[in-house]
């Protein structure tokens, strides 16, 4: 499994990338917030992460909307969540 730490110089964001066997997303339309559930993520320090801004979701390099991802989630495929380490929120999800 993979874990990567990077620092974005033009912002105060310290990002960590964690590979997970399974990633599930719940989105709450009313509050525009959500949760990302991970399974099989050895470097994750928790199994549920929050987001206050919908994360960017990319499948094979192509961005898709959160709405489309929730309608047809990616199954049986390793994914990577990119976490803002200061707020512990999800910024991006890559498959």
Secondary structure per residue as TSV (DSSP state, phi and psi in degrees):
chain	resnum	aa	ss	phi	psi
A	1	X	-	360.0	157.5
A	2	X	-	-114.8	143.5
A	3	X	E	-141.6	133.9
A	4	X	E	-137.1	139.4
A	5	X	E	-118.9	130.0
A	6	X	E	-138.5	157.5
A	7	X	E	-120.3	128.5
A	8	X	-	-94.2	113.0
A	9	X	T	-65.5	-33.0
A	10	X	T	-86.9	6.8
A	11	X	S	-145.0	178.8
A	12	X	S	-97.1	28.6
A	13	X	-	-95.7	127.6
A	14	X	E	-110.1	117.2
A	15	X	E	-102.2	145.5
A	16	X	E	-126.5	135.7
A	17	X	E	-108.0	128.4
A	18	X	E	-127.9	129.1
A	19	X	E	-86.2	135.1
A	20	X	E	-130.6	146.9
A	21	X	S	-70.9	-30.9
A	22	X	E	-144.8	134.6
A	23	X	E	-131.6	124.5
A	24	X	E	-123.1	140.2
A	25	X	E	-120.9	134.9
A	26	X	E	-116.3	136.1
A	27	X	E	-126.4	133.4
A	28	X	E	-108.2	102.5
A	29	X	T	-54.4	-41.2
A	30	X	T	-63.7	-41.3
A	31	X	T	-100.1	-6.1
A	32	X	T	58.0	32.4
A	33	X	E	-124.1	174.8
A	34	X	E	-167.9	-176.2
A	35	X	E	-133.0	147.1
A	36	X	E	-119.0	123.2
A	37	X	E	-103.7	129.2
A	38	X	E	-116.2	147.0
A	39	X	E	-131.8	146.9
A	40	X	S	66.3	39.3
A	41	X	-	-116.9	96.7
A	42	X	T	-70.9	-23.9
A	43	X	T	-96.7	-7.6
A	44	X	-	-69.6	138.4
A	45	X	S	-91.4	1.7
A	46	X	-	-157.6	165.6
A	47	X	S	-100.8	-11.6
A	48	X	E	-128.4	125.8
A	49	X	E	-118.5	149.4
A	50	X	E	-100.1	162.7
A	51	X	E	-142.6	144.9
A	52	X	S	-105.2	-17.9
A	53	X	S	-125.5	130.3
A	54	X	-	-52.1	130.7
A	55	X	-	-69.8	154.6
A	56	X	E	-76.1	127.2
A	57	X	E	-114.2	126.6
A	58	X	E	-126.5	130.4
A	59	X	E	-121.2	118.5
A	60	X	T	51.4	40.7
A	61	X	T	83.8	-2.8
A	62	X	E	-108.7	127.4
A	63	X	E	-74.9	138.5
A	64	X	E	-126.8	158.1
A	65	X	-	-74.0	153.9
A	66	X	H	-59.2	-40.5
A	67	X	H	-58.9	-46.6
A	68	X	H	-67.6	-35.9
A	69	X	H	-64.0	-42.5
A	70	X	H	-67.1	-36.7
A	71	X	H	-65.9	-40.5
A	72	X	T	-135.9	78.4
A	73	X	-	-64.9	156.9
A	74	X	-	-78.9	128.3
A	75	X	-	-113.4	149.2
A	76	X	S	52.5	44.9
A	77	X	-	-146.3	135.5
A	78	X	-	-61.3	141.4
A	79	X	E	-135.1	165.4
A	80	X	E	-125.9	128.7
A	81	X	E	-102.1	137.3
A	82	X	E	-105.8	119.0
A	83	X	E	-108.1	139.2
A	84	X	E	-80.6	112.7
A	85	X	T	-69.8	-21.3
A	86	X	T	-76.9	-39.6
A	87	X	T	-102.7	-11.0
A	88	X	T	61.8	31.4
A	89	X	E	-109.6	156.7
A	90	X	E	-83.1	128.0
A	91	X	E	-98.4	-43.7
A	92	X	E	-145.4	156.3
A	93	X	E	-132.9	125.3
A	94	X	E	-118.8	137.8
A	95	X	-	-122.6	360.0
